């Protein structure tokens, strides 16, 4: 055997050792560098993250503040209910994404399994309600109406219901005292969204994932005050999730209470009378369309004339805001938002827009005086007014001869205002205006506060529309192409209008100004705007921001922040003209178009002022308007497709005044039956423990009011509680109408319903 010399292997071994040493040193260097990076350079950041991974938060929701009426009666408060919730995170850990658990849960709760499954899916652009629009990491409420037996089943069989909890929680409640709904004014709540969380994180009032947020009405407007601050307790836990200590805790702070100017008794009367007026209107024949009036929606506002505070605000159709509590069902959501719902979520008092008809004539009267026409001058009230071959008729073709502007308001003479507006149009240059036209009639509307928000403390108020030259130009630019495409010179009425608009839709034509002068054409107003105007006429000319909130009270009642009335302008009318206008509007109620609705009213003790309005809308039935005021209140009611102003809305407005002042059928004043003969001045009394003393609430102020004045048995006494009234106009209204009708006929006067 040949022996290999030992020295022959030494260089290779040494090379390998060097390579290994270099490799080991490189690895050690890399490891050392990484350790330096993690521990020295980024050590503080990673230490902070590591600490956070071992702290868990437990959130205690804050009790939301109550919303109270002016006397302290709760309109919205809280009650403890058994709430069953599902953790979407835990459900997704299961093989079937929790479908089996939710189906089993539906059986226990007596719910439709599909509805339960829909409640835990996340909302997006393609997912219809019901769905969850809150954080996916937040417990999702399935029901807030679980019984103690159902909750016990879930808790005792926890292994069968992973991710499901059943706990007592404070839940929002809309109390409807005395059947006063107040839905659109109060609004509703729903969970905070991720987008809202992000937007609010750097503000002084950030949201937590468990928060419920106001979505409309007072709940939204005063959300920050009502919401309070949730309590957060932070626990230190080990890697196994076991609590090893408490880091810190922030106690929950309940929300403040909001006192409103709403009187729940007057609110109930307003809602009831509006609903009754709409039902009665549907029984009346429309001789123009040859069918009954549809009376598909309406609104009424009762406002303090000297402050702008809202005493009652009703919108019809309405809804039950409790439908949103605990998550809304698909059936209820469709009722509120579907094509056939008529959109009850809309507050038509601040979001309903319509041509005002003749209640707009107070604006035109002020404009005419500003333009130099004497209030007591003589103006021809003919049966019609012709311009360029087009005839504009007076309502019911009445001819009163030469009359003053005051008398024109009383009998609602259209042709007087046609003539004045046409004359001003001509002075401004007609179809080819001067460089700086005076535009008295349009400027007056803006000065009265139209075409912009009133400033009411409710969200989503709309502005209405003043169709002045600026609006005409912008509207023409936006629609010119469509008009030119569809317009025909000898086509249908709509096609001819489109043809004319295509050619000169940006020009102010004589017909535009004539129609505008009586609140027709493209003019749009809201009930709250007109209530603000008529309240201003009552109080001497001050335009107030309408307000619903009256004061914010701290949870313990020790701190009070009053919400003072705030003015935003003055009517462009002199004291002398305002006094004459006031006298004319009193004449409307005593000898004008509203006189037949105020027969027997104690005018010497409580002077009544009114203006009727019947607005024509192309393709629809006429809109009823009734605007009124006394020294204390302004009340405006409107009913879409309801007929004439005094015919449809008049009786309801009269009944609301009767309830406020305690006016009996014979015209006497019974103070014991008066709900609110003078506006509520003070705030509810706060007791030593912080609770608010509230008076006893009657079962139904509206029916009790009618009973006290009729002196007979309740015709609906056999109805079960909570049912919707189906009665028509009361016998009291019928008797009153018959007597007034006889008086009118005996005097030989003809009834005017403009």
C-alpha positions, 0 to 999 in steps of 0.5 A: 500500500502506498502512503500519501504524505500528510503534507499533501492534504494540509492546503485544502483543509486550511482553505476550507477552514478559512472559508468556514471561518469567513462564513461564520464571521459573516453570519455573526456580523449580519446577526449583530447588525440586525440586532443593533438595528432592532434593539438600538435604532428601532428599539423604542418603536418596537418596544411600543408596539410590543407593549400595545400587543399586551394591552386590551381595551374594554369599552363601556358605552356612554349613556346618550342624553335625552331629548326633552320637550319644553316642559321636560317630557322625554321625546327620546331617552334610553331603556335597558333591554336584552341585546343579542349581538354577533361578533363577525370576526369570530363567525368568520373563523368557522368553516361556514363563516358562521352560517350554521350558528346564525341559523340556529340563533334565528330559531331561538329568537324566532326570527327569519334566518335570512334576515339574521344573515343579512344583518351581519353582512357589511354595507357597500355600494352594491349591498342593500339594507339591511346590512351593517354599516359600522365597524366589522370589528364591533359586535353587531346587534341582531335584536334588542327585544330578546326575552330573559328566557332566550338570553339564558338559552344563549348564555347556558349553551355558549359552546353552541353559539360561539361569537354570540353574546346576550347582555343588558344594554341601554338602548335608545327609545323614542317615547311618543308621549301622548302619541306625538310622533315627532319622527322627522324632528328627532331623527334616528341613530346608526353605528359609526362607520370607518370613514367617520372614525377616520375623519373624527380621529384628530378632532376634539370629539373622536368616535369609538367603534362602539358609538352610535351616531345621529343620522338626521334631525336633532340626533344629528344636529346635537350629536356631540352634546348628546353622545357623551364620552364612552368609558375605556378600561385598559388591561395588561395581558400576557401572551396567553391573553390572561389579565395580569393587571389594569393599566388605566381606566377612563370613566364613561361620561353620560351625554347632556340632555337637550331641552327643545321648544317643542310642546308634545301636546301641541305637536300631537295636535298638529300631527293629528290635524294635518293627517285629518286634513289630508284624509278629508281632502282625499274625499273632495272632488277635483273638478280640474282633473276629474278625480278626488284630490290625492293629498299625498304629503303635507307639513305644518309648522307652529312657531313662536312669532317673537322668537322663532322657536318651533313649538310643533313641526309635523311632516306627513307621511311619517314613520316610527323612529324606533324602527331603527333601534337595534338595526332595521329590518329589510321590510321596514327599510323598504317601507321607508325608502322604497319607490312606493314609500312616498319617502317618510324620512323627508322632513317636508317642513324644511325639505319640501319645496313647492310654489307658494301661490298667493301666500307669496303676495306679501313679498310682492306687496312689499316689492310694489311699495318699494318700487313706488306704488302707493299702498292705498292707491287704486289698482284695477282688479279685473277678471283677466290680464292680457299680454301679447295675446296670452290671457292671465286670469284672476282666480275664479275670474272675480272682478272687484274693480279699482282696489288698494293693495290691502284689499288685493291681499284680502280678496287675493286679486291676481290681476293687480299683481300681474299688472304691477309686475308687468309694468316693472318688467317693462321699466327694466327694459322688457325682453332686452333689459337695461344694464342694471335693472331694478328687479324690485320683485326679485330683490324683495324675495331675497330680502325676505330670506327666500332662496337660502336656508333659514338657519334652523338647527336641523340638518339638510334644510333646502333653500327653495328657489327665487327664479331671478335673472341669474338663476334663469341664465344658469338654468338655461345653460344646464338645460339648453341642449335637452330643450333644443333636442326635444322642442318643437314649434308646433308640438305638444304644450311641453314641446312648445315650451322646450322650443321657446326655452331653447331659443330664449330660455335665458331671458326674463319674459313678461309671463315669467314676471307675471307668474312670479308675482303671485308665487307661481312659475319656477318659484319654490319655497319651504314651509319653514321659510314662509313661517319665518316670514309671517312670524316676522310680519307679526313681530314687527319685521325681525327675521329670526333663525328658527330654532328647535333646541332651547337649552343643553343641560349637563347630565347632573343638571348643574350646567345650563347652556341656553340657545338664545334666539338669533335674528338674521335680518329685517323685512324690507318694509317700513313700519307704516307699510307693515302696519297696513299689511298687518291690517290687510291680513287681519281683513283676510281672516274677517272679510277676505278669502279665509273669513269662512274658516274663522267664523266665530273667532274672538278677533277682539281678544286674539286678533287673527291674520291669515293668507290663503294660497292655491298653487298650480303645478303642471301635471299635478293637482293644486297645492294647498297653502294656509299662512297665519299668525297672531301676536304669539304664534305663526302657523303655516300648513301646506298639503301637496295635491290637496286643493285650495288653501282655505278649503284643505288646510284652513280647518286644520289650522283653525283647530290648532289655534283652538287648541292653543288658546282654548277656543270653544265652538261658540267662540268663547275662550276657556283657559282651562282647555288652552294648551299653550295660550302664551309661549313657554318661557322658562326651562323645566325644573331640574331636581337636586339629583339631576333629574328633570321634573316632567308633568304628567302626559295625557293619553291623547291631547288631540282627541281630548281637546276635541272632546272638551270642545264638543262636549260629547263621547269619544267616537274612537273610545273603542279603538285599541291603544296605538291604532291609527285614527280613521275618522274624518272631519269631526262633527264640530267641524261639520256643524261649524262649516254648516253655520258659516255656510249659511251666514255666507249665503245669507250675506250673498257673498261668494266663497273665495278659496285662493 
